[in-house]
Amino acid sequence: MARATDDLEMSQLLARRGAEMAAVFMIGDGILGLLHPRRHVALWQERALGAEALVAPFVDRPGRRRAYAVLQIAAGIALAARQRSR
């Protein structure tokens, strides 16, 4: 029984860490998109292992990328705020 509890606690810890890492990525990517939308989109426009489709709506639309960046940062902060150490 103790083993099952340990496994569950480890799974929960890994899930919290994964969520925290996703939040950090969202916040960082959002900040880059907010500050340098054209450069950030251009980096992922070609030969980016499938990311091209994700950035296509933002090509030549820095305002749209900035608006998305604000949402991305807010979502990352909200996700991080939900994580607890235990």
C-alpha positions as semicolon CSV with decimal commas, in nm:
position;residue;x (nm);y (nm);z (nm)
1;M;0,000;0,000;0,000
2;A;0,285;0,239;0,079
3;R;0,431;0,176;-0,267
4;A;0,103;0,278;-0,434
5;T;0,091;0,595;-0,225
6;D;0,452;0,677;-0,315
7;D;0,379;0,618;-0,684
8;L;0,073;0,842;-0,669
9;E;0,266;1,118;-0,493
10;M;0,546;1,094;-0,750
11;S;0,296;1,111;-1,037
12;Q;0,134;1,417;-0,883
13;L;0,472;1,582;-0,832
14;L;0,572;1,517;-1,192
15;A;0,239;1,656;-1,314
16;R;0,286;1,974;-1,108
17;R;0,641;2,015;-1,238
18;G;0,523;1,962;-1,596
19;A;0,251;2,224;-1,550
20;E;0,504;2,465;-1,401
21;M;0,738;2,411;-1,696
22;A;0,450;2,474;-1,938
23;A;0,366;2,794;-1,751
24;V;0,727;2,914;-1,771
25;F;0,732;2,842;-2,144
26;M;0,401;3,025;-2,200
27;I;0,514;3,331;-2,007
28;G;0,855;3,346;-2,174
29;D;0,720;3,291;-2,523
30;G;0,452;3,551;-2,455
31;I;0,708;3,809;-2,345
32;L;0,919;3,751;-2,656
33;G;0,609;3,778;-2,874
34;L;0,504;4,096;-2,698
35;L;0,840;4,271;-2,722
36;H;0,957;4,148;-3,064
37;P;0,657;4,010;-3,253
38;R;0,800;4,028;-3,606
39;R;1,136;3,874;-3,517
40;H;0,977;3,605;-3,303
41;V;0,730;3,501;-3,574
42;A;0,997;3,514;-3,847
43;L;1,210;3,270;-3,650
44;W;0,936;3,006;-3,670
45;Q;0,806;3,079;-4,021
46;E;1,012;2,829;-4,220
47;R;1,154;2,482;-4,155
48;A;1,038;2,480;-3,794
49;L;0,923;2,118;-3,758
50;G;0,554;2,197;-3,794
51;A;0,547;2,526;-3,605
52;E;0,496;2,710;-3,935
53;A;0,122;2,647;-3,921
54;L;0,106;2,781;-3,566
55;V;0,268;3,114;-3,652
56;A;0,095;3,162;-3,991
57;P;-0,191;3,372;-3,843
58;F;0,067;3,616;-3,705
59;V;0,281;3,672;-4,017
60;D;0,281;4,046;-4,095
61;R;0,037;4,104;-3,808
62;P;0,242;4,221;-3,509
63;G;-0,065;4,358;-3,332
64;R;-0,233;4,021;-3,347
65;R;0,081;3,854;-3,211
66;R;0,100;4,105;-2,927
67;A;-0,265;4,046;-2,835
68;Y;-0,201;3,671;-2,833
69;A;0,110;3,730;-2,622
70;V;-0,094;3,906;-2,353
71;L;-0,334;3,609;-2,341
72;Q;-0,042;3,367;-2,335
73;I;0,124;3,547;-2,043
74;A;-0,202;3,564;-1,848
75;A;-0,272;3,194;-1,906
76;G;0,084;3,104;-1,801
77;I;0,054;3,305;-1,481
78;A;-0,286;3,149;-1,405
79;L;-0,147;2,799;-1,462
80;A;0,155;2,866;-1,239
81;A;-0,065;3,015;-0,967
82;R;-0,265;2,691;-0,950
83;Q;0,041;2,479;-0,869
84;R;0,107;2,388;-0,508
85;S;0,418;2,229;-0,360
86;R;0,209;1,955;-0,196
